[in-house]
């Protein structure tokens, strides 16, 4: 696994946890907090960067040309 893939996954996890904590402290409503976190995750996980990360985790070939897959 590439370092930049690890950083991308950690960014998703850390920002999701941060959003959960901040929104819960701000709204004091669990349902609103879950709705915000779900919307954020739906947005962040469908970004092209994360799609490439997950396809590499599945073992698909990386044809971006940016890295050499040796």
Backbone atoms as SQL, in Angstrom:
CREATE TABLE atoms (id INTEGER PRIMARY KEY, chain TEXT, resi INTEGER, resn TEXT, atom TEXT, x REAL, y REAL, z REAL);
INSERT INTO atoms VALUES
  (1, 'A', 1, 'UNK', 'N', 0.845, -1.169, 0.000),
  (2, 'A', 1, 'UNK', 'CA', 0.000, 0.000, 0.000),
  (3, 'A', 1, 'UNK', 'C', 0.895, 1.238, 0.000),
  (4, 'A', 2, 'UNK', 'N', 0.530, 2.176, -0.822),
  (5, 'A', 2, 'UNK', 'CA', 1.329, 3.397, -0.928),
  (6, 'A', 2, 'UNK', 'C', 1.071, 4.322, 0.253),
  (7, 'A', 3, 'UNK', 'N', 2.080, 5.109, 0.551),
  (8, 'A', 3, 'UNK', 'CA', 1.944, 6.063, 1.649),
  (9, 'A', 3, 'UNK', 'C', 0.839, 7.072, 1.413),
  (10, 'A', 4, 'UNK', 'N', 0.682, 7.490, 0.173),
  (11, 'A', 4, 'UNK', 'CA', -0.366, 8.470, -0.115),
  (12, 'A', 4, 'UNK', 'C', -1.743, 7.847, -0.002),
  (13, 'A', 5, 'UNK', 'N', -1.860, 6.539, -0.221),
  (14, 'A', 5, 'UNK', 'CA', -3.140, 5.865, -0.004),
  (15, 'A', 5, 'UNK', 'C', -3.476, 5.815, 1.485),
  (16, 'A', 6, 'UNK', 'N', -2.471, 5.526, 2.284),
  (17, 'A', 6, 'UNK', 'CA', -2.666, 5.497, 3.735),
  (18, 'A', 6, 'UNK', 'C', -3.082, 6.873, 4.229),
  (19, 'A', 7, 'UNK', 'N', -2.419, 7.919, 3.733),
  (20, 'A', 7, 'UNK', 'CA', -2.779, 9.281, 4.139),
  (21, 'A', 7, 'UNK', 'C', -4.193, 9.635, 3.705),
  (22, 'A', 8, 'UNK', 'N', -4.607, 9.206, 2.532),
  (23, 'A', 8, 'UNK', 'CA', -5.966, 9.489, 2.062),
  (24, 'A', 8, 'UNK', 'C', -7.004, 8.798, 2.940),
  (25, 'A', 9, 'UNK', 'N', -6.742, 7.547, 3.300),
  (26, 'A', 9, 'UNK', 'CA', -7.674, 6.811, 4.157),
  (27, 'A', 9, 'UNK', 'C', -7.708, 7.415, 5.551),
  (28, 'A', 10, 'UNK', 'N', -6.536, 7.764, 6.098),
  (29, 'A', 10, 'UNK', 'CA', -6.499, 8.390, 7.419),
  (30, 'A', 10, 'UNK', 'C', -7.192, 9.746, 7.415),
  (31, 'A', 11, 'UNK', 'N', -7.068, 10.492, 6.317),
  (32, 'A', 11, 'UNK', 'CA', -7.771, 11.767, 6.209),
  (33, 'A', 11, 'UNK', 'C', -9.277, 11.554, 6.273),
  (34, 'A', 12, 'UNK', 'N', -9.767, 10.556, 5.558),
  (35, 'A', 12, 'UNK', 'CA', -11.211, 10.275, 5.576),
  (36, 'A', 12, 'UNK', 'C', -11.678, 9.894, 6.971),
  (37, 'A', 13, 'UNK', 'N', -10.942, 9.028, 7.618),
  (38, 'A', 13, 'UNK', 'CA', -11.330, 8.576, 8.951),
  (39, 'A', 13, 'UNK', 'C', -11.259, 9.727, 9.959),
  (40, 'A', 14, 'UNK', 'N', -10.164, 10.486, 9.929),
  (41, 'A', 14, 'UNK', 'CA', -9.987, 11.571, 10.893),
  (42, 'A', 14, 'UNK', 'C', -11.019, 12.671, 10.706),
  (43, 'A', 15, 'UNK', 'N', -11.292, 13.055, 9.463),
  (44, 'A', 15, 'UNK', 'CA', -12.274, 14.116, 9.254),
  (45, 'A', 15, 'UNK', 'C', -13.692, 13.651, 9.558),
  (46, 'A', 16, 'UNK', 'N', -13.968, 12.374, 9.346),
  (47, 'A', 16, 'UNK', 'CA', -15.287, 11.844, 9.708),
  (48, 'A', 16, 'UNK', 'C', -15.483, 11.880, 11.219),
  (49, 'A', 17, 'UNK', 'N', -14.475, 11.463, 11.955),
  (50, 'A', 17, 'UNK', 'CA', -14.560, 11.497, 13.422),
  (51, 'A', 17, 'UNK', 'C', -14.659, 12.933, 13.920),
  (52, 'A', 18, 'UNK', 'N', -13.869, 13.815, 13.347),
  (53, 'A', 18, 'UNK', 'CA', -13.910, 15.223, 13.747),
  (54, 'A', 18, 'UNK', 'C', -15.277, 15.832, 13.455),
  (55, 'A', 19, 'UNK', 'N', -15.825, 15.556, 12.277),
  (56, 'A', 19, 'UNK', 'CA', -17.148, 16.069, 11.938),
  (57, 'A', 19, 'UNK', 'C', -18.206, 15.518, 12.883),
  (58, 'A', 20, 'UNK', 'N', -18.098, 14.254, 13.234),
  (59, 'A', 20, 'UNK', 'CA', -19.051, 13.650, 14.162),
  (60, 'A', 20, 'UNK', 'C', -19.019, 14.349, 15.520),
  (61, 'A', 21, 'UNK', 'N', -17.824, 14.541, 16.044),
  (62, 'A', 21, 'UNK', 'CA', -17.685, 15.157, 17.371),
  (63, 'A', 21, 'UNK', 'C', -18.160, 16.602, 17.353),
  (64, 'A', 22, 'UNK', 'N', -17.711, 17.366, 16.361),
  (65, 'A', 22, 'UNK', 'CA', -18.073, 18.784, 16.301),
  (66, 'A', 22, 'UNK', 'C', -19.576, 18.959, 16.085),
  (67, 'A', 23, 'UNK', 'N', -20.151, 18.193, 15.176),
  (68, 'A', 23, 'UNK', 'CA', -21.581, 18.352, 14.926),
  (69, 'A', 23, 'UNK', 'C', -22.420, 17.882, 16.108),
  (70, 'A', 24, 'UNK', 'N', -21.962, 16.861, 16.816),
  (71, 'A', 24, 'UNK', 'CA', -22.709, 16.426, 17.989),
  (72, 'A', 24, 'UNK', 'C', -22.637, 17.474, 19.094),
  (73, 'A', 25, 'UNK', 'N', -21.473, 18.075, 19.274),
  (74, 'A', 25, 'UNK', 'CA', -21.360, 19.123, 20.284),
  (75, 'A', 25, 'UNK', 'C', -22.141, 20.371, 19.892),
  (76, 'A', 26, 'UNK', 'N', -22.242, 20.617, 18.617),
  (77, 'A', 26, 'UNK', 'CA', -22.933, 21.805, 18.135),
  (78, 'A', 26, 'UNK', 'C', -24.453, 21.634, 18.155),
  (79, 'A', 27, 'UNK', 'N', -24.951, 20.498, 17.669),
  (80, 'A', 27, 'UNK', 'CA', -26.385, 20.304, 17.541),
  (81, 'A', 27, 'UNK', 'C', -27.016, 19.527, 18.695),
  (82, 'A', 28, 'UNK', 'N', -26.248, 18.713, 19.391),
  (83, 'A', 28, 'UNK', 'CA', -26.763, 17.858, 20.475),
  (84, 'A', 28, 'UNK', 'C', -27.904, 16.966, 19.991),
  (85, 'A', 29, 'UNK', 'N', -27.805, 16.558, 18.734),
  (86, 'A', 29, 'UNK', 'CA', -28.832, 15.707, 18.146),
  (87, 'A', 29, 'UNK', 'C', -28.124, 14.612, 17.358),
  (88, 'A', 30, 'UNK', 'N', -28.361, 13.385, 17.778),
  (89, 'A', 30, 'UNK', 'CA', -27.659, 12.252, 17.194),
  (90, 'A', 30, 'UNK', 'C', -28.072, 12.009, 15.747),
  (91, 'A', 31, 'UNK', 'N', -29.341, 12.202, 15.443),
  (92, 'A', 31, 'UNK', 'CA', -29.830, 11.945, 14.083),
  (93, 'A', 31, 'UNK', 'C', -29.263, 12.968, 13.100),
  (94, 'A', 32, 'UNK', 'N', -29.233, 14.226, 13.496),
  (95, 'A', 32, 'UNK', 'CA', -28.649, 15.260, 12.634),
  (96, 'A', 32, 'UNK', 'C', -27.166, 14.999, 12.435),
  (97, 'A', 33, 'UNK', 'N', -26.496, 14.588, 13.488),
  (98, 'A', 33, 'UNK', 'CA', -25.075, 14.269, 13.400),
  (99, 'A', 33, 'UNK', 'C', -24.832, 13.115, 12.436),
  (100, 'A', 34, 'UNK', 'N', -25.612, 12.061, 12.546),
  (101, 'A', 34, 'UNK', 'CA', -25.462, 10.928, 11.637),
  (102, 'A', 34, 'UNK', 'C', -25.769, 11.321, 10.198),
  (103, 'A', 35, 'UNK', 'N', -26.759, 12.175, 9.990),
  (104, 'A', 35, 'UNK', 'CA', -27.096, 12.626, 8.641),
  (105, 'A', 35, 'UNK', 'C', -25.949, 13.437, 8.040),
  (106, 'A', 36, 'UNK', 'N', -25.345, 14.319, 8.822),
  (107, 'A', 36, 'UNK', 'CA', -24.215, 15.103, 8.320),
  (108, 'A', 36, 'UNK', 'C', -23.009, 14.225, 8.004),
  (109, 'A', 37, 'UNK', 'N', -22.717, 13.291, 8.880),
  (110, 'A', 37, 'UNK', 'CA', -21.586, 12.393, 8.662),
  (111, 'A', 37, 'UNK', 'C', -21.829, 11.502, 7.448),
  (112, 'A', 38, 'UNK', 'N', -23.037, 11.019, 7.293),
  (113, 'A', 38, 'UNK', 'CA', -23.357, 10.168, 6.133),
  (114, 'A', 38, 'UNK', 'C', -23.245, 10.965, 4.834),
  (115, 'A', 39, 'UNK', 'N', -23.719, 12.194, 4.833),
  (116, 'A', 39, 'UNK', 'CA', -23.618, 13.028, 3.634),
  (117, 'A', 39, 'UNK', 'C', -22.163, 13.336, 3.312),
  (118, 'A', 40, 'UNK', 'N', -21.374, 13.627, 4.339),
  (119, 'A', 40, 'UNK', 'CA', -19.959, 13.913, 4.125),
  (120, 'A', 40, 'UNK', 'C', -19.233, 12.679, 3.584),
  (121, 'A', 41, 'UNK', 'N', -19.506, 11.528, 4.170),
  (122, 'A', 41, 'UNK', 'CA', -18.845, 10.302, 3.710),
  (123, 'A', 41, 'UNK', 'C', -19.270, 9.934, 2.292),
  (124, 'A', 42, 'UNK', 'N', -20.537, 10.146, 1.980),
  (125, 'A', 42, 'UNK', 'CA', -20.990, 9.874, 0.617),
  (126, 'A', 42, 'UNK', 'C', -20.281, 10.782, -0.373),
  (127, 'A', 43, 'UNK', 'N', -20.034, 12.004, 0.028),
  (128, 'A', 43, 'UNK', 'CA', -19.335, 12.941, -0.851),
  (129, 'A', 43, 'UNK', 'C', -17.850, 12.601, -0.964),
  (130, 'A', 44, 'UNK', 'N', -17.179, 12.382, 0.160),
  (131, 'A', 44, 'UNK', 'CA', -15.719, 12.191, 0.151),
  (132, 'A', 44, 'UNK', 'C', -15.330, 10.845, -0.454),
  (133, 'A', 45, 'UNK', 'N', -16.137, 9.809, -0.236),
  (134, 'A', 45, 'UNK', 'CA', -15.772, 8.484, -0.733),
  (135, 'A', 45, 'UNK', 'C', -16.031, 8.320, -2.228),
  (136, 'A', 46, 'UNK', 'N', -16.784, 9.221, -2.822),
  (137, 'A', 46, 'UNK', 'CA', -17.018, 9.143, -4.259),
  (138, 'A', 46, 'UNK', 'C', -16.100, 10.068, -5.043),
  (139, 'A', 47, 'UNK', 'N', -15.178, 10.722, -4.384),
  (140, 'A', 47, 'UNK', 'CA', -14.215, 11.575, -5.078),
  (141, 'A', 47, 'UNK', 'C', -13.281, 10.690, -5.905),
  (142, 'A', 48, 'UNK', 'N', -12.802, 11.170, -7.049),
  (143, 'A', 48, 'UNK', 'CA', -11.935, 10.347, -7.906),
  (144, 'A', 48, 'UNK', 'C', -10.688, 9.826, -7.188),
  (145, 'A', 49, 'UNK', 'N', -10.124, 10.617, -6.304),
  (146, 'A', 49, 'UNK', 'CA', -8.939, 10.179, -5.562),
  (147, 'A', 49, 'UNK', 'C', -9.233, 8.936, -4.738),
  (148, 'A', 50, 'UNK', 'N', -10.355, 8.952, -4.019),
  (149, 'A', 50, 'UNK', 'CA', -10.695, 7.811, -3.176),
  (150, 'A', 50, 'UNK', 'C', -11.113, 6.613, -4.019),
  (151, 'A', 51, 'UNK', 'N', -11.722, 6.843, -5.160),
  (152, 'A', 51, 'UNK', 'CA', -12.062, 5.742, -6.059),
  (153, 'A', 51, 'UNK', 'C', -10.797, 5.018, -6.525),
  (154, 'A', 52, 'UNK', 'N', -9.747, 5.795, -6.832),
  (155, 'A', 52, 'UNK', 'CA', -8.474, 5.177, -7.231),
  (156, 'A', 52, 'UNK', 'C', -7.840, 4.416, -6.070),
  (157, 'A', 53, 'UNK', 'N', -7.924, 4.971, -4.871),
  (158, 'A', 53, 'UNK', 'CA', -7.365, 4.291, -3.692),
  (159, 'A', 53, 'UNK', 'C', -8.048, 2.945, -3.489),
  (160, 'A', 54, 'UNK', 'N', -9.373, 2.922, -3.533),
  (161, 'A', 54, 'UNK', 'CA', -10.090, 1.680, -3.291),
  (162, 'A', 54, 'UNK', 'C', -9.907, 0.682, -4.428),
  (163, 'A', 55, 'UNK', 'N', -9.769, 1.176, -5.646),
  (164, 'A', 55, 'UNK', 'CA', -9.518, 0.230, -6.738),
  (165, 'A', 55, 'UNK', 'C', -8.138, -0.396, -6.601),
  (166, 'A', 56, 'UNK', 'N', -7.142, 0.363, -6.136),
  (167, 'A', 56, 'UNK', 'CA', -5.818, -0.222, -5.890),
  (168, 'A', 56, 'UNK', 'C', -5.863, -1.209, -4.736),
  (169, 'A', 57, 'UNK', 'N', -6.675, -0.939, -3.718),
  (170, 'A', 57, 'UNK', 'CA', -6.808, -1.882, -2.609),
  (171, 'A', 57, 'UNK', 'C', -7.448, -3.195, -3.068),
  (172, 'A', 58, 'UNK', 'N', -8.338, -3.126, -4.060),
  (173, 'A', 58, 'UNK', 'CA', -8.935, -4.342, -4.616),
  (174, 'A', 58, 'UNK', 'C', -7.958, -5.100, -5.500),
  (175, 'A', 59, 'UNK', 'N', -6.853, -4.460, -5.874),
  (176, 'A', 59, 'UNK', 'CA', -5.868, -5.120, -6.701),
  (177, 'A', 59, 'UNK', 'C', -5.959, -4.785, -8.166),
  (178, 'A', 60, 'UNK', 'N', -6.826, -3.846, -8.523),
  (179, 'A', 60, 'UNK', 'CA', -6.929, -3.422, -9.919),
  (180, 'A', 60, 'UNK', 'C', -5.650, -2.711, -10.342),
  (181, 'A', 61, 'UNK', 'N', -5.343, -2.792, -11.613),
  (182, 'A', 61, 'UNK', 'CA', -4.142, -2.130, -12.131),
  (183, 'A', 61, 'UNK', 'C', -4.347, -0.619, -12.125),
  (184, 'A', 62, 'UNK', 'N', -3.269, 0.101, -11.846),
  (185, 'A', 62, 'UNK', 'CA', -3.301, 1.564, -11.848),
  (186, 'A', 62, 'UNK', 'C', -2.784, 2.039, -13.195),
  (187, 'A', 63, 'UNK', 'N', -3.659, 2.550, -14.021),
  (188, 'A', 63, 'UNK', 'CA', -3.277, 2.975, -15.362),
  (189, 'A', 63, 'UNK', 'C', -3.150, 4.487, -15.460),
  (190, 'A', 64, 'UNK', 'N', -2.959, 5.154, -14.325),
  (191, 'A', 64, 'UNK', 'CA', -2.888, 6.613, -14.356),
  (192, 'A', 64, 'UNK', 'C', -1.582, 7.106, -15.000),
  (193, 'A', 65, 'UNK', 'N', -0.551, 6.299, -14.999),
  (194, 'A', 65, 'UNK', 'CA', 0.728, 6.714, -15.554),
  (195, 'A', 65, 'UNK', 'C', 1.567, 7.539, -14.607),
  (196, 'A', 66, 'UNK', 'N', 0.999, 7.886, -13.454),
  (197, 'A', 66, 'UNK', 'CA', 1.741, 8.709, -12.496),
  (198, 'A', 66, 'UNK', 'C', 2.788, 7.884, -11.755),
  (199, 'A', 67, 'UNK', 'N', 2.440, 6.654, -11.418),
  (200, 'A', 67, 'UNK', 'CA', 3.362, 5.756, -10.731),
  (201, 'A', 67, 'UNK', 'C', 3.668, 4.573, -11.630),
  (202, 'A', 68, 'UNK', 'N', 4.831, 4.020, -11.433),
  (203, 'A', 68, 'UNK', 'CA', 5.149, 2.771, -12.115),
  (204, 'A', 68, 'UNK', 'C', 4.775, 1.621, -11.191),
  (205, 'A', 69, 'UNK', 'N', 4.015, 0.702, -11.699),
  (206, 'A', 69, 'UNK', 'CA', 3.637, -0.473, -10.921),
  (207, 'A', 69, 'UNK', 'C', 4.596, -1.607, -11.235),
  (208, 'A', 70, 'UNK', 'N', 5.686, -1.665, -10.504),
  (209, 'A', 70, 'UNK', 'CA', 6.681, -2.724, -10.728),
  (210, 'A', 70, 'UNK', 'C', 6.473, -3.871, -9.782);
